[in-house]
């Protein structure tokens, strides 16, 4: 459906596709609705076959998006050519979702034979009792599309219609209609200040000098991530610049060119930082900063060189933790009758996902 896909969606009769400046494209209502469902914990994963960053601009959490074919806004995972290799983490993640997702919603794809189709087809077959070793039973697959697909016959639910209209009705069914007005407004802006008010160009994040997430409660210092214009940066390890087989990036990571660069500027109109890595122009979505602030990612794509570590804060955290533990040991035990709690299950803990 052209409501969801900008690339390759525009034709003589279809005017929904991108016009002039694709990187300034705004998310559709469908994406904004899915962004809300992602923030609400109702959609656990998104297999993104496009490269446009529009799910993130619609508010869907970066850590829940598998950009299987690469991204314009992740310098560690450039767009992969057909002759290239997927990022090391992308394919296993996709297979895991194909084998374990409870329910898959297909939007804006013709299911014409790409590898990512397995997420939809395997989940559909598992709902019919065709469960292989290592798989889990599921509820099946829902396909929302204007056109027919070769897999329509195995869908648990097949809806022919515009995704914006279907998602609006879904929000009503989930008692989330009060968000409709703000979602419609979100389709008219990509202002990073409105979308990620805490994502400043210099932030203190819970990552080490190599971009790895710190252990919670540990003594290691946090790191300043400084993305102001002119600041020196480098790509972190495990990037896919060579694997993508893009001519502009194949030199990054070999011949003494490890992935050093600098921040050129912050671009509000595209919600991104413009980077220059080993002479090649690249971009980093501003939403990565917001995700890094939350400690939501196992590794971030870039770090500063040299790293700026906040040792003073590490000592303060240790002291605060010790004080909290000391107070906790003096508290009387609570009876089970007066104990309340909120449990936020992770995908790994529950083994359940909706993609």
PyMOL commands that set and color helices and strands:
alter all, ss='L'
color gray80, all
select helices_A, chain A and resi 22-24+29-39+54-57+62-64+88-100+115-127+152-154+163-173+177-186+192-195+268-270+287-293+311-330+336-338+347-350
alter helices_A, ss='H'
color red, helices_A
select strands_A, chain A and resi 46-48+65-67+101-107+140-144+157-159+202-205+222-226+232-235+260-267+272-277+280-285+302-304+308-310+353-354
alter strands_A, ss='S'
color yellow, strands_A
deselect
rebuild
show_as cartoon
